Every structure is written in structure tokens, then in C-alpha cells.
Amino acid sequence: MEAIWFVLAYFIMVNIIGFVLMGIDKKKARKREYRISEKTLWTWAIIGGGTGAFMGMRHFRHKTKHFTFKWGLPGLMVIQIVLLLTNIIR
């Protein structure tokens, strides 16, 4: 039972980071500053932050025209939510 709380805490944390990174990158893009790499954004999304990154993409209207982000993040988000729920239900 304690492992479930650890997993939930982990997913909450990485999703917050994914969301925030999208906001920071959008802010840097507007100021024409050095940007957060797409590799970094994808890394945080893949290690569990897919939902946060997707929500950040939508909220900040960032990377919405990039095919890989537009379709990849929602797909990744669904996969991660299904995996999380199947592990919680067990």
C-alpha cells in the first residue's frame, strides 16, 4: 500500500515539472532566449510527466504545431494513465 503512495507522489512530481518546463520554455521563446531542448521536454514526459507536459502544452499554447508533441504527448499521457491505474487497481 505504501508503494502506491510513492508511485502517486512520483507521478504528481514529474507531471508538475513537465507542466512548468513547458511554461518556462514558452516564456523563453517569447523573449528569444536560450531554450529548453525538446529532448529535455520529452525526457520528463517519458519518465512519467506526459500528462503535465500535455497540459502545459495546451495551457501555454506551446509546441502545438509540432506533430510529435501534438499527437505524441496525448498518446503518451493515455499510456501512462492506463499503466498507473492498472498498478493502483491491482
Contacts in CASP RR format, 6 or more apart in sequence:
PFRMAT RR
TARGET T0000
AUTHOR 0000-0000-0000
METHOD contacts of the structure
MODEL  1
MEAIWFVLAYFIMVNIIGFVLMGIDKKKARKREYRISEKTLWTWAIIGGG
TGAFMGMRHFRHKTKHFTFKWGLPGLMVIQIVLLLTNIIR
4 87 0 8 1.000
4 88 0 8 1.000
7 84 0 8 1.000
7 87 0 8 1.000
7 88 0 8 1.000
8 84 0 8 1.000
8 88 0 8 1.000
10 48 0 8 1.000
11 48 0 8 1.000
11 49 0 8 1.000
11 80 0 8 1.000
11 84 0 8 1.000
14 44 0 8 1.000
14 47 0 8 1.000
14 48 0 8 1.000
14 49 0 8 1.000
15 48 0 8 1.000
15 49 0 8 1.000
15 50 0 8 1.000
15 51 0 8 1.000
15 52 0 8 1.000
15 53 0 8 1.000
15 55 0 8 1.000
16 52 0 8 1.000
17 44 0 8 1.000
17 49 0 8 1.000
18 41 0 8 1.000
18 44 0 8 1.000
18 45 0 8 1.000
18 49 0 8 1.000
18 50 0 8 1.000
18 52 0 8 1.000
18 53 0 8 1.000
18 56 0 8 1.000
19 52 0 8 1.000
19 53 0 8 1.000
19 55 0 8 1.000
19 56 0 8 1.000
19 59 0 8 1.000
21 36 0 8 1.000
21 40 0 8 1.000
21 41 0 8 1.000
21 44 0 8 1.000
21 53 0 8 1.000
22 41 0 8 1.000
22 52 0 8 1.000
22 53 0 8 1.000
22 56 0 8 1.000
22 57 0 8 1.000
22 59 0 8 1.000
22 60 0 8 1.000
22 62 0 8 1.000
22 63 0 8 1.000
23 56 0 8 1.000
23 59 0 8 1.000
23 60 0 8 1.000
23 62 0 8 1.000
24 36 0 8 1.000
25 35 0 8 1.000
25 36 0 8 1.000
25 41 0 8 1.000
25 62 0 8 1.000
25 63 0 8 1.000
26 60 0 8 1.000
26 61 0 8 1.000
26 62 0 8 1.000
28 34 0 8 1.000
28 35 0 8 1.000
28 36 0 8 1.000
29 35 0 8 1.000
29 62 0 8 1.000
38 63 0 8 1.000
38 66 0 8 1.000
41 53 0 8 1.000
41 63 0 8 1.000
41 69 0 8 1.000
44 50 0 8 1.000
44 53 0 8 1.000
45 52 0 8 1.000
45 53 0 8 1.000
45 54 0 8 1.000
45 73 0 8 1.000
45 76 0 8 1.000
46 76 0 8 1.000
48 80 0 8 1.000
49 80 0 8 1.000
50 73 0 8 1.000
50 76 0 8 1.000
50 77 0 8 1.000
50 80 0 8 1.000
51 77 0 8 1.000
51 80 0 8 1.000
51 81 0 8 1.000
52 77 0 8 1.000
53 73 0 8 1.000
54 73 0 8 1.000
54 74 0 8 1.000
54 76 0 8 1.000
54 77 0 8 1.000
56 62 0 8 1.000
57 63 0 8 1.000
57 64 0 8 1.000
57 69 0 8 1.000
57 73 0 8 1.000
58 64 0 8 1.000
63 69 0 8 1.000
63 70 0 8 1.000
64 70 0 8 1.000
END
